[in-house]
Amino acid sequence: MKTQVAIIGGGPAGLLLAELLHRQGIDSVVLEKHSREHVIARIRAGVLEQTTVDVLRAAGLGARMDALGHVHDGMRIVWAGRDSFYIDCHKHLGKRFMAYGQSQIQEDLFAAADRRSAQVLTECDAVQPHDVAGEQPWVSFRHRGEDFRLDCDFIAGCDGFHGVSRQAIPATLRREFEKAYPFGWLGILSRTPPLPDITYVNHPRGFALGSQRSPMLSRWYIQVPLADTVDDWSDDRFWAELAARFPSEMARQIVTGASIEKSIAPLRSFVAEPMRHGHLFLCGDAAHIVPPTGAKGINLAVSDVFYLQRALAAFYASGSSALIDAYSATALRRVWSSERTSWYLTKLLHRFPGDSDFDQRAQESELDYLKSSPHAQASLAEQYAGMPFEPA
Ligand SMILES: Cc1cc2nc3c(=O)[nH]c(=O)nc-3n(C[C@H](O)[C@H](O)[C@H](O)COP(=O)(O)OP(=O)(O)OC[C@H]3O[C@@H](n4cnc5c(N)ncnc54)[C@H](O)[C@@H]3O)c2cc1C
């Protein structure tokens, strides 16, 4: 087999890259490990930055998102049952967010791929990139019991944190930065109306979050010890704990219902540098992970894809490799900006086991400052909304 760009991984990064490259007249083949049903069923991200919404619309993927998604302007922060304040990205920057689930984005991407009879091969085994430092990279894989070799000009590693692409960059050239947090998020999805605002809660019992997917679909989270399992948390116990962390007037607004998904995710910050080695590029979770505080994960995957398709389009159009050479540094600037914001919000909004009374007072002072200072709110709004893409 032969193509211009071999894409490993059919998550949001891989399928979106294929779509954007197609619009530039560039061929690709996507190799995905799991079945389509499995990829679509994963309940993950759902808060899209304005830049992400703009990229999806420009890729012809806006119609269902605009019909079903929930537009909002920022986030509300509440702590210790006291007054809340609102970080208004629209007021400060003219930017809005869209709440629209990752599962729906995946469905839209598969549907777009079907419409153009794209080569998206699911249930591929033993996918392995080869000769990535040379001019003629290739990928080996097994599909429906047969072994294949896919020759290509470039390989895009969009295979998530546990994929194989990052390992194809020699350990001597790769630098990894990591921070693990001493708690996880227990999340449930319910067919109930969300609160009017995405609401982050810092409470002595731990962090809580009320997020949105659509007018009748809500995502709720609470901070739990890493040792907890889903079996420890019946729906009733979850709703009672969630309500205990919200101020009582907000808790009364929470509409409870049966969970349709329940999972625990550990929190981690991770960045691998560089994001390019020879003819291999990393995009999305293959190169970096953020704790979900701030909802940056899928937005970073989209910004990497935006920069990479722009670089490859320039290369195929003019032969210039300037943007390809700049890809890693350009993508990493935005990655580190969102990594810092996600780390900051995680520190600000959680109760860390082992924190001293001094740490606690310092955290409360920071929240007081944010509540009272329009300058601090404007600064956080700018970071939470996500930095604009750099011009080519
Ligand atoms: C439980 C959970 C909750 C999350 N919640 C949020 C949230 O609330 N907000 C937010 O913004 N982000 C969230 N994220 C992060 C967000 O989902 C990711 O940032 C986003 O999915 C990244 O997209 P991606 O395409 O880079 O990687 P993935 O979505 O991980 O896609 C990678 C794809 O590669 C495939 N793959 C892996 N290995 C191979 C291989 N060897 N060969 C072929 N294919 C392979 C995988 O099957 C997968 O389909 C969450 C993540 C998790 C795990």
Ligand as a Chemical Component Dictionary entry (heavy atoms), coordinates in Angstrom:
data_LIG
# 
_chem_comp.id                   LIG 
_chem_comp.type                 NON-POLYMER 
_chem_comp.pdbx_formal_charge   0 
_chem_comp.three_letter_code    LIG 
# 
loop_
_chem_comp_atom.comp_id 
_chem_comp_atom.atom_id 
_chem_comp_atom.alt_atom_id 
_chem_comp_atom.type_symbol 
_chem_comp_atom.charge 
_chem_comp_atom.model_Cartn_x 
_chem_comp_atom.model_Cartn_y 
_chem_comp_atom.model_Cartn_z 
_chem_comp_atom.pdbx_ordinal 
LIG C1  C1  C 0 -11.246 9.066  30.791 1  
LIG C2  C2  C 0 -10.872 10.345 30.052 2  
LIG C3  C3  C 0 -11.602 11.505 30.256 3  
LIG C4  C4  C 0 -11.259 12.669 29.575 4  
LIG N1  N1  N 0 -11.987 13.807 29.797 5  
LIG C5  C5  C 0 -11.662 14.930 29.124 6  
LIG C6  C6  C 0 -12.384 16.129 29.303 7  
LIG O1  O1  O 0 -13.316 16.194 30.090 8  
LIG N2  N2  N 0 -12.014 17.229 28.584 9  
LIG C7  C7  C 0 -10.974 17.201 27.687 10 
LIG O2  O2  O 0 -10.691 18.188 26.999 11 
LIG N3  N3  N 0 -10.283 16.077 27.510 12 
LIG C8  C8  C 0 -10.593 14.962 28.193 13 
LIG N4  N4  N 0 -9.886  13.839 27.998 14 
LIG C9  C9  C 0 -8.792  13.910 27.058 15 
LIG C10 C10 C 0 -9.284  13.796 25.610 16 
LIG O3  O3  O 0 -10.217 12.746 25.512 17 
LIG C11 C11 C 0 -8.058  13.546 24.764 18 
LIG O4  O4  O 0 -7.186  14.646 24.903 19 
LIG C12 C12 C 0 -8.382  13.318 23.304 20 
LIG O5  O5  O 0 -9.091  12.121 23.127 21 
LIG C13 C13 C 0 -7.088  13.266 22.499 22 
LIG O6  O6  O 0 -7.338  12.813 21.218 23 
LIG P1  P1  P 0 -6.238  11.941 20.467 24 
LIG O7  O7  O 0 -6.832  11.629 19.150 25 
LIG O8  O8  O 0 -4.939  12.643 20.548 26 
LIG O9  O9  O 0 -6.037  10.631 21.339 27 
LIG P2  P2  P 0 -7.097  9.385  21.652 28 
LIG O10 O10 O 0 -8.439  9.961  21.774 29 
LIG O11 O11 O 0 -6.467  8.678  22.751 30 
LIG O12 O12 O 0 -7.027  8.580  20.310 31 
LIG C14 C14 C 0 -5.943  7.755  19.994 32 
LIG C15 C15 C 0 -6.428  6.633  19.106 33 
LIG O13 O13 O 0 -5.313  5.826  18.748 34 
LIG C16 C16 C 0 -5.689  4.465  18.865 35 
LIG N5  N5  N 0 -4.461  3.691  19.098 36 
LIG C17 C17 C 0 -3.757  3.562  20.233 37 
LIG N6  N6  N 0 -2.679  2.777  20.032 38 
LIG C18 C18 C 0 -2.722  2.410  18.741 39 
LIG C19 C19 C 0 -1.885  1.594  17.948 40 
LIG N7  N7  N 0 -0.793  0.998  18.440 41 
LIG N8  N8  N 0 -2.204  1.420  16.645 42 
LIG C20 C20 C 0 -3.303  2.018  16.116 43 
LIG N9  N9  N 0 -4.148  2.807  16.838 44 
LIG C21 C21 C 0 -3.845  2.991  18.133 45 
LIG C22 C22 C 0 -6.660  4.433  20.022 46 
LIG O14 O14 O 0 -7.505  3.295  19.958 47 
LIG C23 C23 C 0 -7.421  5.722  19.816 48 
LIG O15 O15 O 0 -8.562  5.562  19.010 49 
LIG C24 C24 C 0 -10.183 12.662 28.667 50 
LIG C25 C25 C 0 -9.455  11.501 28.463 51 
LIG C26 C26 C 0 -9.777  10.340 29.142 52 
LIG C27 C27 C 0 -8.961  9.089  28.908 53 
# 
loop_
_chem_comp_bond.comp_id 
_chem_comp_bond.atom_id_1 
_chem_comp_bond.atom_id_2 
_chem_comp_bond.value_order 
_chem_comp_bond.pdbx_ordinal 
LIG C1  C2  SING 1  
LIG C2  C3  SING 2  
LIG C2  C26 DOUB 3  
LIG C3  C4  DOUB 4  
LIG C4  N1  SING 5  
LIG C4  C24 SING 6  
LIG N1  C5  DOUB 7  
LIG C5  C6  SING 8  
LIG C5  C8  SING 9  
LIG C6  O1  DOUB 10 
LIG C6  N2  SING 11 
LIG N2  C7  SING 12 
LIG C7  O2  DOUB 13 
LIG C7  N3  SING 14 
LIG N3  C8  DOUB 15 
LIG C8  N4  SING 16 
LIG N4  C9  SING 17 
LIG N4  C24 SING 18 
LIG C9  C10 SING 19 
LIG C10 O3  SING 20 
LIG C10 C11 SING 21 
LIG C11 O4  SING 22 
LIG C11 C12 SING 23 
LIG C12 O5  SING 24 
LIG C12 C13 SING 25 
LIG C13 O6  SING 26 
LIG O6  P1  SING 27 
LIG P1  O7  DOUB 28 
LIG P1  O8  SING 29 
LIG P1  O9  SING 30 
LIG O9  P2  SING 31 
LIG P2  O10 DOUB 32 
LIG P2  O11 SING 33 
LIG P2  O12 SING 34 
LIG O12 C14 SING 35 
LIG C14 C15 SING 36 
LIG C15 O13 SING 37 
LIG C15 C23 SING 38 
LIG O13 C16 SING 39 
LIG C16 N5  SING 40 
LIG C16 C22 SING 41 
LIG N5  C17 SING 42 
LIG N5  C21 SING 43 
LIG C17 N6  DOUB 44 
LIG N6  C18 SING 45 
LIG C18 C19 SING 46 
LIG C18 C21 DOUB 47 
LIG C19 N7  SING 48 
LIG C19 N8  DOUB 49 
LIG N8  C20 SING 50 
LIG C20 N9  DOUB 51 
LIG N9  C21 SING 52 
LIG C22 O14 SING 53 
LIG C22 C23 SING 54 
LIG C23 O15 SING 55 
LIG C24 C25 DOUB 56 
LIG C25 C26 SING 57 
LIG C26 C27 SING 58 
# 
